[in-house]
Amino acid sequence: MIRPFSISDLDRILQIEKESFPKSPYDWATFVNLHFLHPETFWVYVNTTRDREEGQVFGYIIFSKDGHIISIAVHAQHRRKGIGNDLLQSAMNTPHLKRVWAEVRRSNEGAQAFYFHMGFQIVGVVPNYYGNEDALIVQRTLSEHKPH
């Protein structure tokens, strides 16, 4: 189930963040600020199966109202199960979005493969975006006729 982020999710989000982005994880203050800036578009994926992890946050996405994917991550133990796809697809189904885009480390082949699988293309490069590493700008133009 995808629902809006709540401050009570922060500890789990920080765990996912540190394992997903060990070179440059966001800290708690960054997430609190992003929640303040993007309260309608900071979502978490919560497990709803009847097991010991029920209610546990497995992933998150933060994006701006104009379609910039600020961050998306899924807990390492729950990757390749469609959670990232569901989060990104939900973002792409947001009304009025004409395109979605993100920055991806040039060395992050896993993230690039994920975005390519979701129909994104490389549209630019930002030199030294991550300090000593370039970012690829990946983008997908969305159709005008989205399901409601």
N, C-alpha and C positions, 0 to 999 in steps of 0.2 A: 504494500500500500504506500502510496506517495502522499505526504502531507506537508504542511508548512513546518519549517524549522521552529523549534522552541529552545529557549536558553537551557532547559534541562537536557537537551541533546548534546550540549557542548563538549562534555568529557569524551563521549564516543566519537564525535566529529574530530576532535584533536588526535585521538588514537589513529583513526583512518588517515588523517592528513599526514601524520609523521611517518607512517609506513608507506604511503603512496608517493610522497614528495620529500624524500630524505634530504635532498640537496637544498631545498628552500621551502620548508613547511610554513604555513600561516600560523600565527600564534592566537591565543584566545582573544586578545584585543582586536585583532584583524577580523575575526569571525563576528565579534559583537558589533563592530563597525559595519561590516557587510550586512548583517541582519538589520541594522538601523537604516542603511542606505537602500536595501532591496528586500523589504519585508514580504512583499507579495511573490518574489521569485527566488527565494531561498528555501529549497525543498529537501526533505529527507525521505529515503526509502526505508520503510519499517517492515520487518518480518512479521507476518501474520499467521504463520503455520503454528500448529499446536505442539511446540517443542520447548526445550529449556531456553531457547533464545527468542521466544515470542516477545514482540514489542521492541526488540533490539534494532538499532539503526544499522543498516548494512551499507548505506551509501548516501551521497548528497549531491546536489547541484545548486550552483548560484549563478544567476544570469541577470543581466540588466534588461529593462523593458524594451530596449532597442535591439536585443539579440546577442549581446556580447556574453559568451560563456566565461565567467570569471574563474570558476573552478568546478570540477566534477571528479568524484573519486568513489571507489567501491572498496570495501574491506577486502583484503587479500584472500581470505578464505572463501569469499562469496563472489569472486570474479568469474566471468565466463558463464554466468547463469541468466543473463538477460537484464540484470539490474541496471547497468549503465545504459543499455539500449532503452529501457523503460523511462529512465530519468530524462535522457536526451530527447526521446520521442515526445514525452510530455511537454518539454520546453518548446520543441518545434511546433507543437499543436497550439501554442498560446496564440490567441487571436491577435491580428494586426501585425505580427512579425513578418517582415519581408525576407529576412535572412538571419542566419545565426553564424557566429564565428568565434574562434578561440586561438590563443597562442599555444604552441606546443614546442617543447625542446626539440632541437634538431636530432638529438641522440635518443629521444623517446620513441622508439619504433613501435612499441605496443600501443601507445596513445595514437600515433599516426594511423596504424592499422585499424583501430577502433573507429576513428573519424572517417577514414576512407570507406569502411564497411557501411557507415551511416550516410554515405553519399556526399561527403565533403570533398573539396579539392583545395590544393595549395594555391593561394592567391597572392602571397607575398612573403617577405622575409624581414625580420627586424634584427639587424646586427647587434650582437652583444646584449640582447634583451635580458638574459639571465646572467649578467655579469660577463663571463668569458665564453658564453654560448649563445648562438643565434636562436631565435624563435621562428618557427614557420607559422604563418597565418593560414589557418584552414577555415573554409567557409562553405556554407550550403545556402543557396537561394531557395526560398520556400515558395510553393505554388499559392496562388490566390485563393484556391478552393480547398480550405481545410475542413476536416470534420469538426462538428461542434459537440 
